[in-house]
Amino acid sequence: MSTIIRNMTVNDKEQVMEMMKTFYASPAVWSNGSEEIFAADIENCVNDSPYLEGYIFEDAGELQGYAMLAKSFSTEFGKQCIWIEDLYINDRYRGLGIGSRFLDTIREKYPNAIFRLEVEDDNERAIRVYEKSGFTFLPYREMKR
């Protein structure tokens, strides 16, 4: 398998939209989102938004998954903060190291950043991948309004 990791393009929109529907309907995500939100997210990924980047995992023209990163600054850590907002790999391609390769890729791209993500407690497979890549749990809970 020769998976490439590349930037998301407008040509990926339909397939990413379908993957987002699957991802947001899964137990890995707390909210279900909406097509309107998904379309806005994809649009920001492909139109040079300073806040959002989109990536595609692909082998021989077949999309295996996608990821979205949100960029900000962390006053807590005193450096750029990269939020891994979405990291979805199609069931058929899980366990092949694609997620780990992606995490390595973004660490190389942003060597001085702090990386943050959210993971459901029962998503043990994802937790193992993240821990293997150096992620640890923070001792507090996030809130939203």
C-alpha positions as CSV (number, residue, x, y, z in Angstrom):
1,M,0.0,0.0,0.0
2,S,1.3,3.4,-1.0
3,T,-0.9,5.9,0.8
4,I,-0.1,9.5,0.0
5,I,-1.1,12.4,2.3
6,R,-2.0,15.5,0.4
7,N,-3.9,18.7,0.7
8,M,-7.7,18.6,0.2
9,T,-8.9,20.1,-3.1
10,V,-12.3,21.2,-4.4
11,N,-12.4,17.9,-6.4
12,D,-12.6,16.0,-3.1
13,K,-15.7,17.7,-1.9
14,E,-18.3,15.0,-2.6
15,Q,-16.2,12.2,-1.2
16,V,-15.2,14.2,1.9
17,M,-18.8,15.1,2.5
18,E,-19.8,11.4,2.6
19,M,-16.9,10.6,4.9
20,M,-17.9,13.4,7.2
21,K,-21.5,12.1,7.4
22,T,-20.2,8.7,8.4
23,F,-17.7,10.1,10.9
24,Y,-20.2,12.5,12.5
25,A,-22.8,9.8,12.8
26,S,-20.3,7.5,14.6
27,P,-19.8,7.3,18.4
28,A,-16.3,8.9,17.9
29,V,-18.0,12.4,17.6
30,W,-20.4,13.9,20.2
31,S,-22.4,16.0,17.7
32,N,-24.0,15.0,14.4
33,G,-23.1,18.2,12.6
34,S,-25.1,19.1,9.4
35,E,-24.5,19.2,5.7
36,E,-24.3,23.0,5.9
37,I,-21.5,22.8,8.5
38,F,-19.7,20.1,6.6
39,A,-19.9,22.2,3.4
40,A,-18.5,25.2,5.2
41,D,-15.7,23.2,6.7
42,I,-14.7,21.7,3.3
43,E,-14.9,25.2,1.7
44,N,-12.6,26.6,4.3
45,C,-10.1,23.7,3.8
46,V,-9.9,24.3,0.0
47,N,-9.9,28.1,0.0
48,D,-6.8,29.1,1.9
49,S,-8.4,29.8,5.2
50,P,-5.8,30.9,7.8
51,Y,-7.7,28.8,10.4
52,L,-8.4,25.4,8.8
53,E,-6.4,22.9,6.7
54,G,-7.8,19.8,5.1
55,Y,-5.8,16.6,4.2
56,I,-6.7,13.6,2.1
57,F,-5.3,10.0,2.5
58,E,-5.2,8.4,-0.9
59,D,-3.9,5.3,-2.6
60,A,-4.1,4.9,-6.4
61,G,-6.9,7.4,-6.6
62,E,-9.0,5.9,-3.9
63,L,-9.7,8.1,-0.9
64,Q,-9.0,6.3,2.3
65,G,-9.8,9.1,4.7
66,Y,-9.4,12.7,5.6
67,A,-8.3,15.1,8.3
68,M,-8.9,18.7,9.3
69,L,-6.7,20.9,11.4
70,A,-7.7,24.1,13.1
71,K,-5.0,26.6,13.9
72,S,-4.8,29.0,16.9
73,F,-2.5,30.1,19.6
74,S,-2.3,28.6,23.1
75,T,-1.6,31.1,25.9
76,E,-1.5,28.1,28.2
77,F,1.5,26.7,26.3
78,G,2.9,29.9,24.8
79,K,2.9,28.7,21.2
80,Q,0.9,27.9,18.1
81,C,-1.8,25.3,18.8
82,I,-2.9,22.8,16.2
83,W,-6.3,21.2,16.9
84,I,-6.8,17.9,15.1
85,E,-10.5,18.5,14.6
86,D,-11.3,15.5,12.3
87,L,-9.2,12.4,11.7
88,Y,-11.3,9.8,9.8
89,I,-10.0,6.7,8.1
90,N,-12.4,4.4,6.3
91,D,-12.9,1.0,8.1
92,R,-11.2,-0.9,5.3
93,Y,-7.9,1.0,5.9
94,R,-7.7,1.2,9.7
95,G,-4.8,-0.5,11.3
96,L,-2.4,0.2,8.4
97,G,-0.6,3.0,10.0
98,I,-2.2,5.8,8.1
99,G,-3.2,7.8,11.2
100,S,0.3,7.5,12.7
101,R,1.8,8.6,9.4
102,F,-0.5,11.6,9.4
103,L,0.4,12.6,13.0
104,D,4.1,12.3,12.1
105,T,3.5,14.5,9.0
106,I,1.9,17.3,10.9
107,R,4.5,17.2,13.6
108,E,7.2,17.7,10.9
109,K,5.2,20.5,9.4
110,Y,4.6,22.3,12.7
111,P,7.6,21.3,14.8
112,N,7.1,24.0,17.5
113,A,3.4,23.7,17.9
114,I,1.3,22.1,20.6
115,F,-1.2,19.5,19.3
116,R,-4.6,19.0,20.8
117,L,-7.4,16.7,20.0
118,E,-10.5,15.2,21.6
119,V,-11.2,11.5,21.8
120,E,-14.1,9.5,23.2
121,D,-13.2,7.4,26.3
122,D,-14.4,4.2,24.6
123,N,-12.5,4.8,21.4
124,E,-9.6,2.6,22.6
125,R,-8.0,2.0,19.2
126,A,-7.7,5.7,18.5
127,I,-6.4,6.3,22.1
128,R,-3.6,3.8,21.5
129,V,-2.6,5.5,18.2
130,Y,-2.6,8.9,19.9
131,E,-0.6,7.7,22.9
132,K,1.9,5.9,20.6
133,S,2.4,9.3,18.9
134,G,3.1,11.0,22.3
135,F,-0.3,12.4,23.2
136,T,-1.3,12.4,26.9
137,F,-4.6,13.3,28.6
138,L,-5.0,16.7,30.2
139,P,-6.3,16.7,33.8
140,Y,-9.4,18.9,33.0
141,R,-12.5,18.9,31.0
142,E,-13.3,21.2,28.1
143,M,-16.5,23.3,28.2
144,K,-18.6,25.0,25.4
145,R,-21.5,27.3,25.1
